[in-house]
Amino acid sequence: MKQWVVFLLAVLGCYSTSAFSSQGTADPSSVVSKPLPSPAESSSAPVPVADTATTPATSSASASTTAASPSAQQMLERMTQAAQDLSYEMSFIRVNKSSIDAMRYRHARVNNLDLSQMLQLDGPRREVLQRGGEISYFEPGVEPFTIRSSHIVDYMPSVLHADFQLLSQYYDFVPVGRARVVDRPAQVVRIVPRDDFRYSYVVWLDEESKLLLRADLLDRDGETLEQYRVISYLIAPELSKAMAKLNEVALPPVITFEPQTKLDMSWSPSWLPGGFAEISRSRHRLPNVDVPVESKLYSDGLFSFTVYVSPAEGRNIREQLVRQGRRTVQTEQQGQYEVTVVGELPPATAKRIAHGVKFAGSSAPAAQ
């Protein structure tokens, strides 16, 4: 049961996993976990730190020599490009009300192939590896597995891989000014929804490298729900050589899924916030529980949520709303069905979506 739950959460992008195991799989940590050379030993020194103190005269001269400052959207797009193109290592923390996670992330692009490693620094050794379009998970007590994805989603803010041209229909990108983060000058940008149905971000982008140094996820009242914060980082072209050795490592087999996009389901949300579209749907039975469950995953490109529907089977289900950091869980009963909405949504939005689920017929979901 534990293995299945870990696997499901990883597929949904809601779980951070993995320690390298020696059971039938070479230990990738021996390849990519060696410390980088210090700046003194490295042939490439860290990115120079600019002096953030600027006199008015200097500011005026700088402005006159700059043809045009980049827009907030352009700064965000350069951030996503830098995250893909550069070879770098960074240590960061992810903080919410219930936990603080300390992580190390390494990335390089070798022969147009993304190679990445995510390592949890505290507690049991857990790692996630990326080799191109394959993401491998390792955790003590769980059989290692690989899924297909374009990037590691665990612990990283969704803004890193967003399509900001698409998001511009539903969000405003507001430049705030300059700040200092990790002893670096940074540009601050707010990502603000044009409605009251979703969360917002404030991000700090390194002026030199364009990498994301900090991201605060805020609710509609401005309260910080979660914070991603880089503690130290180094741009290191020589990291490409070490990361390239991942191509020689035997990783767990890829778990494949049969497409279920054409599944016929008798229910659908009658209301969604603008920009949210169905990404996938599934029908299955939970292990050790003989109850069929249907689900639909929705996303606007920045936030996502899933609607689950299953037979109530005579139970009297009490309406319940649980908020866990960035995630909201809304459960309620509609006739003979149990409806649950789980995702990165304000509680009022999750509740409205759950209330709006409509059923075309009286037949309960049936697992295949």
C-alpha positions, 0 to 999 in steps of 0.5 A: 500500500505504501509503495502505491501511494508514494508512486501515485503522489509522485505522478501527481507532482505532489510528492518529493522522493527518493534515495538511491538503492543498490537493489538491481540499480547502479547507485547514481549518487556515486556519480553526481554527488561528488562536491564541486571544486571550490571557486579557487580550484574551479576554472570558472569563478562564481558569477560576480556580484554587482554592487547594489549601491547606485548613486542617482547620477550612476542610475541616470547614466545607466538608464540613458545607455539602456535602450529599454528595460525588459518587461516583467514578462520578459524577465520571467521568460528569461528566468525559465530559459536560464533554468534550462540552459545553465549548469549550476548547483544550488542549495535551497529551503522550502518552508511552509507552516508544517515543515522546512525542507533543505534540498540541493539541486544540480542541473546541466544540459548536455548535448541538448539533454537535461540532466538534473539531481534533487537531493534531500539534505536532512533525514533519510537520503532521498533523491530524484533524478532527471535524464531527458524526459525521464524522472527516476525516484528513489526512497528507502523502503520503496521500489525505485521507479521512473516516470515520463516528465519534462522536468522535476516537479518535487519541491520546485515552484511551478513558476520555473516551468510556466508558459508566461505568454499563456498565463498573461491572459489570466495574470498580471506581471508587475515589476516591484523593483530591486532587492538583495537575496543571497548576497545578490542583486535581484529583480522582484516581480509579482504574479497576480491573478485577475480574479479572486479564485487563485493564489499569487506569487512574488519572485526574486530573479538574479539580475546577472544569471536570471535564475530564480532565487526566491518565490513566495506563494501568497493567498488572497489576503497576502499571507505567505503559504509557502516559500522557496528560498535559495541559500547558496548557488554556483554557476559551474560549467564544469558540472556538465562533465559530472552530470553527463555520467548519468547517461551511464547509470542504469536507472529503474524501468519506466512505468507506462500508463495506458491513455485514458483521455477518452474515458466516458464519465457521467459527471463534470464540474459546471464551473471552473476559474478562467484558464483551467482546462482538463489535462487528464482523467482516470478510473481505477480502484484503490488498493485494498479498497473495493471502491471505484474512483474516477478523477479529472486533473485540471491546470491553468499552467501555474496551479492545478487541482484534481476532482475525485468522484466515488460512490458513497455506498450508503455512507453519510459523508460529512462536508469537510474542508482541510487546508494544508499549506498550498493545498486545499481538500474539500470533501462533500456528498452529492446524492449517492456520490462522494466528491473531493477536490484536492489542489492548489486553490483557495478554500472558497474556490475548491468549495465552489468547484465541488458544489458545482459538480453535475451528474448526467445519470444515476450510474456510479463510477465503475472501475475497469 
